Amino acid sequence: MAIGARAQSAYPTDYALPVGYDEPLLLGRNHGAAPPEKAGGAPDTADGSASFVQTTLNGLNALSGVGLLSVPYALSEGGWLSLALLAAVAAACWYTGLLLARCMAADPAIRTYPDIGERAFGRGGRLLVSAFMYAELYLVAVGFLILDGDNLDKLFPGARVGLGPVSLAGKQLFVVLVALVVAPTTWLRNLGVLAYVSATGVFASAVIVLSVLWAAAVDGVGFSGRGSTTALRPAGLPTALGLYTFCYCGHAVFPTLYTSMNKKSQFPKMLAICFVLCTLNYGSMAVLGYLMYGDGVESQVTLNLPGARLSSKVAIFTTLVNPLSKYALVVTPIAAAVEERLLRNAAAVGAGAGAAVSVAVRTALVASTVAVALAVPFFGYLMALVGSLLSVGACMLLPCACYVRVFGLPRRAAAEAAAVAAIVATGSLVVVAGTYSSLVQIIGELL
């Protein structure tokens, strides 16, 4: 769901996903960091090297993800009026992004989101923020496998492979095949090449929207779903809100985007541009997909597209490439945290043994995501759960809590106090209602 924040980071300096995830899970922000003061004792106030345009592109890449495919389904769940909630979620997440930037300005030693949690609540705050981040990463990796399995099954229906008494077919077969393809990429310790490939996310998102538009306007799909749309569906609002929030789960990126800027005073402007452009993209896809297929739109709009059309194949293949290139980048931080615990006494472990442990941990992690993807193959419901529980926590509740803890209650600025209170109240409601609704839907599908 990054620009390298630390000198020892495995990620290149202009990469936007996933920022701050290469930090050790349990160690404090001073671990491995450059000292906050120069030799002469003066604070190190050197700005980053990224320009405004570079940082904006990184921010757009961080906010552009697989949530694009599910926004038509989210709109069908909530109805046309729920588009207002998409705008409200975007505004709330933009504002909490500004709150994180203010927390960073309060302490030059802060470099990542877990650092902010530690600055606000000590070691427990760091653990809480890290737990939200890593849990979200893990479920996003599961979602990648489900997404590719669903779309490959659409491209190659009826595929089946038998290995003795074991037979795999359809989506299950493709989930396993995708995992076999991406597993070797997780063994790489230097992910520079994959990082640059994943930076095409902004372009890929635009290609998908244009391909879906082409399918509707040129390839004959049309907008036949207009007669089956709904103005408002209250029962589906929790799911819609969860999916909308999942689209904006880029807050782990914001601290190092802020650190990377050579003119940090432009961070609010940069963030506003990113949110406006991404909201226009998400809103366009939501309206387009809902007009095309109405309440019959699938959890991934690409599953509705006619497979024989060129525009459909372009959209589906573009959809497939993103998870393949980003899977390793998503699971590697989790693996690194586990390896840090297992290899704490690294000096006593040989290089060969350390590499073997790393491969074993990463392979086991891939296998576990396959198991979850096969057990819970419901992309829309799973992403709604991630959005309702983890994204709301990381993007709304934790930024507000950290800000209030660092600066205290905003007593003089009534508007700011009202905004923080409204975000916390709304976020808490979404966590409870959205998580409950998603779990009920998942359990209902399993039974």
C-alpha positions in Angstrom: 0.0 0.0 0.0 8.8 4.8 -0.6 11.6 7.1 -0.4 14.3 5.6 1.7 14.2 7.1 5.1 17.4 5.6 6.5 20.9 5.5 5.2 20.8 1.7 5.5 17.4 1.3 3.8 17.2 -1.4 1.1 15.0 0.9 -1.0 16.3 3.6 -3.4 15.9 7.2 -2.6 13.2 8.0 -5.0 10.9 5.0 -4.4 7.4 5.6 -3.0 6.3 2.2 -1.7 6.4 1.2 1.1 8.0 4.0 3.1 9.2 3.3 6.5 8.5 -0.4 6.4 12.2 -1.3 6.4 12.4 -0.2 10.0 12.9 -2.9 12.6 9.6 -3.6 14.3 10.8 -3.5 17.8 13.8 -1.2 17.8 13.5 2.5 18.5 14.0 5.3 16.0 17.6 5.9 17.0 18.6 2.4 15.8 20.7 2.7 12.7 19.9 6.4 12.2 22.2 9.2 11.6 22.8 11.3 14.7 20.4 14.2 14.9 23.3 16.6 15.5 26.4 17.4 13.6 29.8 17.2 15.1 29.7 20.8 16.0 26.5 20.3 18.0 24.3 22.3 15.7 21.0 20.5 14.7 21.1 18.9 11.3 18.5 20.8 9.3 19.6 19.8 5.8 16.6 19.4 3.5 16.0 16.4 1.3 16.9 16.4 -2.4 13.5 15.6 -4.0 11.8 18.4 -5.9 8.2 19.3 -5.7 7.4 17.4 -8.9 9.3 14.3 -7.9 7.6 14.2 -4.5 4.2 14.7 -6.1 4.8 11.7 -8.4 5.9 9.6 -5.5 2.8 10.6 -3.6 0.6 9.8 -6.5 2.2 6.4 -6.8 1.7 5.8 -3.1 -2.0 6.6 -3.3 -2.6 4.8 -6.6 -3.2 1.1 -6.0 -5.5 -1.9 -6.5 -8.3 0.0 -4.8 -9.0 1.5 -8.2 -10.6 -1.8 -9.3 -13.0 -2.0 -6.4 -14.4 1.6 -6.3 -17.2 0.8 -8.8 -18.2 -2.1 -6.5 -18.0 0.2 -3.5 -20.3 2.7 -5.3 -22.8 -0.1 -6.0 -22.7 -1.1 -2.3 -23.4 2.5 -1.1 -25.3 4.0 -4.0 -24.8 7.2 -5.9 -25.0 9.4 -2.8 -22.0 7.5 -1.3 -19.8 9.4 -3.7 -20.0 12.2 -1.2 -18.4 9.8 1.3 -15.5 9.2 -1.1 -14.8 12.9 -1.1 -15.2 13.1 2.7 -12.8 10.2 3.2 -10.3 11.9 0.9 -10.6 15.2 2.8 -10.2 13.4 6.2 -7.1 11.4 5.1 -5.5 14.6 3.5 -6.0 16.4 6.8 -4.6 13.6 8.9 -1.6 13.6 6.5 -1.0 17.2 7.5 -1.2 16.3 11.1 1.6 13.7 10.6 3.7 16.4 9.0 3.2 18.7 12.0 4.3 15.9 14.3 7.5 15.5 12.2 8.2 19.2 12.3 8.1 19.0 16.1 11.1 16.6 16.2 13.8 16.5 13.6 14.8 13.0 14.7 11.5 11.6 13.4 11.9 9.9 10.0 9.1 7.3 9.7 5.5 6.7 10.9 6.6 4.3 13.7 8.9 7.2 14.9 5.8 9.4 15.3 4.1 6.7 17.3 7.2 6.4 19.5 7.4 10.2 19.9 3.8 10.3 21.0 3.4 7.2 23.1 6.8 5.7 23.6 7.8 2.1 22.7 4.1 1.0 22.9 3.1 3.6 20.3 5.9 2.4 18.0 4.7 -1.2 18.4 1.0 -0.2 17.7 1.8 1.7 14.6 4.1 -1.0 13.3 1.5 -3.7 14.0 -1.1 -1.8 11.9 1.3 -1.3 9.1 2.6 -4.9 8.9 -0.9 -6.4 9.2 -2.1 -4.1 6.4 0.9 -5.1 4.3 0.2 -8.8 4.8 -3.4 -8.6 3.8 -2.6 -6.5 0.8 -0.2 -9.2 -0.3 -3.0 -11.7 0.1 -5.2 -9.4 -2.0 -2.6 -9.3 -4.7 -2.8 -13.1 -5.1 -6.6 -13.1 -5.1 -6.7 -10.3 -7.7 -4.3 -12.0 -10.1 -6.0 -15.4 -9.6 -9.4 -13.9 -10.4 -8.2 -12.1 -13.5 -6.1 -15.0 -14.9 -9.1 -17.3 -14.5 -11.0 -14.8 -16.6 -8.4 -14.8 -19.3 -7.9 -18.6 -19.2 -11.2 -20.2 -18.1 -11.3 -23.9 -17.4 -7.6 -24.3 -16.8 -6.8 -27.4 -14.7 -3.6 -29.1 -13.7 -3.4 -32.6 -12.1 -0.4 -33.9 -10.1 -1.3 -37.4 -9.1 -4.1 -37.3 -6.6 -3.9 -33.5 -6.4 -5.8 -31.4 -8.9 -5.8 -27.6 -9.1 -8.2 -25.7 -11.3 -9.5 -22.2 -11.9 -8.7 -19.5 -9.4 -6.9 -21.8 -7.0 -4.5 -22.9 -9.7 -3.6 -19.4 -10.7 -3.1 -18.3 -7.1 -0.6 -21.0 -6.7 1.1 -20.3 -10.0 1.4 -16.6 -9.2 2.9 -17.4 -5.9 5.5 -19.6 -7.5 6.4 -16.8 -9.9 6.7 -14.1 -7.2 8.4 -16.3 -4.5 11.9 -15.9 -6.0 11.6 -12.2 -6.1 11.1 -12.1 -2.4 14.5 -13.7 -1.9 16.2 -10.7 -3.3 17.8 -8.5 -0.6 18.3 -5.5 -2.9 14.9 -4.6 -4.4 16.1 -1.6 -6.5 15.0 -3.0 -9.8 11.6 -4.0 -8.6 11.2 -0.6 -6.9 11.6 1.2 -10.2 9.2 -1.2 -11.9 6.6 -0.5 -9.3 7.0 3.3 -9.9 4.9 2.8 -13.0 1.8 2.5 -10.8 0.6 6.0 -11.6 0.8 5.3 -15.4 -0.8 1.9 -14.9 -3.8 3.4 -13.0 -4.5 5.9 -15.9 -4.2 3.1 -18.4 -6.8 1.0 -16.6 -9.3 3.8 -16.4 -8.8 4.7 -20.1 -9.1 1.0 -21.1 -12.4 0.7 -19.2 -13.6 3.9 -20.9 -12.6 2.5 -24.3 -14.5 -0.7 -23.6 -17.6 1.2 -22.8 -17.5 3.9 -25.5 -15.8 2.1 -28.4 -15.9 -1.6 -27.9 -19.7 -1.8 -27.5 -20.1 -2.5 -23.8 -22.0 0.8 -23.4 -23.6 2.1 -20.3 -26.4 -0.5 -20.0 -26.1 -0.6 -16.2 -27.7 2.8 -15.7 -31.2 1.3 -15.2 -30.0 -0.9 -12.3 -28.3 1.7 -10.2 -29.4 2.8 -6.7 -29.4 6.3 -5.2 -28.6 5.1 -1.6 -28.2 1.7 0.0 -27.7 2.3 3.8 -26.9 -1.4 4.4 -23.9 -1.2 2.1 -22.4 2.0 3.4 -20.0 0.3 5.9 -18.5 -1.8 3.0 -18.4 1.3 0.8 -16.6 3.3 3.5 -14.1 0.5 4.1 -13.2 0.3 0.4 -13.0 4.1 0.0 -10.6 4.3 2.9 -8.5 1.5 1.5 -7.9 3.7 -1.5 -6.1 6.3 0.6 -4.0 4.1 2.8 -0.7 5.8 2.0 0.0 7.4 5.4 3.1 5.3 6.1 4.6 7.0 3.0 3.9 10.6 4.1 6.6 11.0 6.8 9.4 10.1 4.4 7.9 12.1 1.5 8.0 15.0 3.9 11.6 14.2 4.8 12.6 13.9 1.2 11.4 17.3 0.1 13.9 20.0 -0.5 11.2 22.6 0.3 9.1 21.2 3.2 6.9 24.2 3.3 5.4 22.9 0.0 4.3 19.6 1.6 0.6 20.7 2.2 0.3 21.8 -1.4 1.9 18.6 -2.7 -0.4 16.5 -0.6 -3.5 18.4 -1.7 -2.6 17.9 -5.4 -2.1 14.2 -4.8 -5.4 13.7 -3.1 -7.3 15.8 -5.6 -5.9 13.9 -8.7 -6.3 10.5 -7.1 -9.9 11.3 -6.0 -10.7 12.4 -9.5 -9.2 9.1 -10.8 -11.0 7.0 -8.3 -14.3 8.9 -8.8 -14.1 8.6 -12.6 -13.6 4.8 -12.3 -16.4 4.5 -9.8 -18.9 6.4 -12.0 -17.7 4.7 -15.2 -17.9 1.2 -13.8 -21.2 1.7 -12.1 -22.8 3.2 -15.2 -21.6 0.3 -17.3 -22.7 -2.6 -15.0 -24.9 -1.1 -12.3 -25.6 -3.2 -9.3 -24.1 -6.2 -11.1 -20.6 -4.8 -11.0 -18.0 -7.3 -9.6 -15.6 -6.7 -6.8 -13.0 -6.0 -9.5 -14.5 -4.2 -12.4 -12.1 -6.0 -14.8 -14.0 -9.2 -14.1 -17.0 -7.7 -15.8 -15.2 -6.8 -19.0 -15.7 -8.9 -22.1 -12.5 -11.0 -22.4 -12.3 -11.0 -26.2 -12.0 -7.3 -26.5 -8.5 -5.7 -26.9 -9.4 -2.9 -24.4 -10.4 -5.6 -21.8 -7.1 -7.5 -22.3 -5.1 -4.3 -21.9 -6.9 -3.4 -18.7 -6.6 -7.0 -17.3 -2.9 -7.4 -18.2 -2.1 -4.0 -16.7 -4.0 -5.1 -13.6 -1.9 -8.3 -13.5 1.5 -6.5 -13.8 1.1 -4.3 -10.7 0.7 -7.0 -8.1 3.5 -9.1 -9.7 5.9 -6.2 -9.4 4.8 -5.0 -6.0 4.3 -8.3 -4.1 8.0 -8.6 -3.1 8.1 -5.0 -2.0 5.1 -5.6 0.2 6.2 -8.8 2.0 9.9 -8.0 2.3 9.4 -5.6 5.2 7.4 -8.2 7.1 10.1 -10.8 6.4 12.8 -8.4 7.5 11.1 -7.8 10.8 10.9 -11.6 11.4 14.5 -12.1 10.4 15.6 -9.3 12.7 14.1 -11.3 15.6 15.6 -14.6 14.5 19.0 -13.3 13.6 19.5 -10.8 16.5 22.9 -12.3 17.2 24.0 -11.9 13.6 27.7 -11.9 14.5 27.5 -15.5 15.5 25.7 -16.6 12.4 27.5 -17.2 9.1 26.6 -15.5 5.9 25.4 -18.8 4.4 23.2 -19.6 7.4 21.8 -16.1 7.4 20.9 -16.3 3.8 19.3 -19.7 4.3 17.2 -18.4 7.1 16.1 -15.4 5.0 15.0 -17.6 2.1 13.1 -20.0 4.5 11.3 -17.1 6.2 10.3 -15.4 3.0 9.2 -18.7 1.4 7.1 -19.5 4.4 5.6 -16.1 4.3 4.6 -16.5 0.7 3.1 -19.9 1.5 1.1 -18.4 4.3 -0.4 -15.8 2.0 -1.3 -18.5 -0.5 -3.1 -20.4 2.3 -5.1 -17.3 3.3 -5.9 -16.4 -0.3 -7.2 -19.9 -1.0 -9.2 -20.0 2.3 -10.7 -16.5 1.9 -10.8 -15.8 -1.9 -13.1 -12.8 -1.6 -11.2 -9.7 -2.9 -13.9 -7.1 -2.2 -14.8 -8.3 1.3 -11.2 -8.7 2.3 -10.2 -5.3 1.1 -13.2 -3.8 2.8 -12.0 -5.5 6.0 -8.5 -4.1 5.5 -9.9 -0.6 4.9 -12.4 -0.6 7.7 -10.1 -2.0 10.4 -6.4 -1.3 9.4 -6.6 1.6 7.0 -9.0 3.6 9.2 -6.8 3.0 12.2 -3.6 4.0 10.4 -5.0 6.8 8.3 -7.5 8.4 10.6 -7.4 7.3 14.3 -3.6 7.0 14.9 -2.6 10.3 13.2 -5.2 12.2 15.4 -4.1 10.4 18.5 -0.5 11.0 17.9 -1.1 14.7 17.1 -3.1 15.3 20.2 -0.6 13.5 22.3 2.3 15.5 20.9 0.7 18.9 20.9 -2.2 18.5 23.4 -5.8 19.3 22.7 -6.2 22.3 20.3 -7.9 24.7 22.6 -7.6 27.9 20.6 -8.4 26.6 17.1 -12.0 25.5 17.5 -12.2 24.4 13.8 -9.2 22.2 14.3 -10.6 20.7 17.4 -13.9 20.0 15.7 -12.1 18.5 12.7 -10.1 16.1 14.9 -13.1 15.1 16.9 -15.2 14.5 13.8 -12.5 12.3 12.2 -12.1 10.3 15.4 -15.8 9.8 15.8 -16.4 8.9 12.2 -13.4 6.7 12.1 -14.4 4.8 15.2 -17.9 4.3 13.7 -16.4 2.9 10.5 -14.0 0.6 12.4 -16.9 -0.9 14.3 -19.6 -1.0 11.6 -17.3 -1.7 8.7 -15.3 -4.5 10.4 -18.5 -6.2 11.6 -20.1 -6.0 8.1 -17.0 -7.3 6.3 -16.6 -10.2 8.8 -20.3 -11.1 8.5 -20.0 -11.1 4.7 -16.8 -13.2 4.7 -18.2 -15.7 7.2 -21.4 -15.9 5.1 -19.4 -16.8 2.0 -17.4 -19.4 3.9 -20.5 -21.2 5.4 
